[in-house]
Amino acid sequence: MHEKQSKSVIRVEKVKKVYKTKKLEYLAIRDISMSVGRGEFVSVLGPSGSGKTTLMNLIGTLDRPTHGRIFIDGVDTSELSDRELSILRNRKIGFIFQSYNLVPYLTAFENATLPLMVDGLDSPENLARGKELLAAVGLGEKMGKKPNELSGGEQQRVAIVRALINNPPIILADEPTGNLDSKTSDAVMDVLKKMAKENNTTIVMVTHEEDIAAHSERSVYLRDGLVEREKMVRK
């Protein structure tokens, strides 16, 4: 598999994921191996049910593979306890989910900078970065608004800034522009590309939109739980 640099930040080795009920067994991921280099921006595409979100959850250590191994920055996650996985996620990964999960009684600015408060990193410089990121995604005049005063697209942008605020080395984004118009989607993509370039942030993004995937460097297409093909994106 292609890597931007020789050292992979994310490495997936022969991973399978089986979901079981009393009567059924569903093979969501069949046999996937892939790697993502430091600072690389990769899109994962495929039809509904192809395994995109399952793969994202496995890479993010929110779920464990049934078979195979996943390495994050050289660490074999299969050997970590649940507590150790939680620490790894907090230090290494920023998540952008389809659901916003904003705290209803906090303002947009407070929600966006909440990870700074939790980690004791709420210096004036870091808080100023929060304002800059909110302005970059078009929320400069709505920092004092509560979630119920924001549209769905605006709440999504707050959640995106929250994921970026701590400068995590890895960003995992599940349909980050699903509720945004084309202009705002481009602004969000510009922020992600800037992070990848300037901070060497590794980004893996699930999307079903080819025009959004075109912002990344490489597209990986899934079908029926397998990597069907890859495509380098021309710049």
KAKAHU-V378753 format. One line per field, one symbol per residue. phi: phi as a letter, one per 20 degrees, with the letter a starting at -180 (. if undefined). psi: psi as a letter, one per 40 degrees, with the letter a starting at -180 (. if undefined). burial: I if it has 16 or more other C-alpha atoms within 10 Angstrom, else O. Layout:
BEGIN
phi = ???
psi = ???
burial = ???
END
This chain:
BEGIN
phi = .fcfcfeeeccddleccddccfdccdeeceadcabcefneddddcqfgneoffgfffffflebdffcnccddlnefffeefgffffffgfedcdddefeeleefedfgffffdggfffemdefgfffffgffffffdndgdcfeeegfddfgfffffffffgfefelffcddcdlfdgddffffgffffffffffffedlfecdcebddffffffeebddddblmcfeacbfefd
psi = iiididhhdhhhhfhihhhiaddihhgdhdghhiihiheihhihiiiheeeddddddddefeiiidiiihhhfehheeeiidddddddddddhhhhididfihdeiidddddedddddefffidddddddddddddeffdefdeiideeiiddddddddddddedefidhhhhhfeedeiidddddddddddddddddefhhhhhhiehddddeeidhhhhihfeihdiihhhh.
burial = OOIIOOOIIIIIIIIIIOOOOOOOOOOIIIIIIIIIIIIIIIIIIIOOOIIIIIIIIIIIIOOIIOIIIIIIIOOOIOOOOOOOIOOIIOOIIIIIIOOIOIOOOOIIIIIIIIIIOOOOOIOOOOIOIIIOIIOIIIIOOIIOIIIOOOOOIIIIIIIIIIIIIIIIIIIIIIIIIOIIOOOIIIOIIOIIIOIIOOOIIIIIIIIIOOOIIIIIIIIIIIIIIIIOOIOOOOO
END
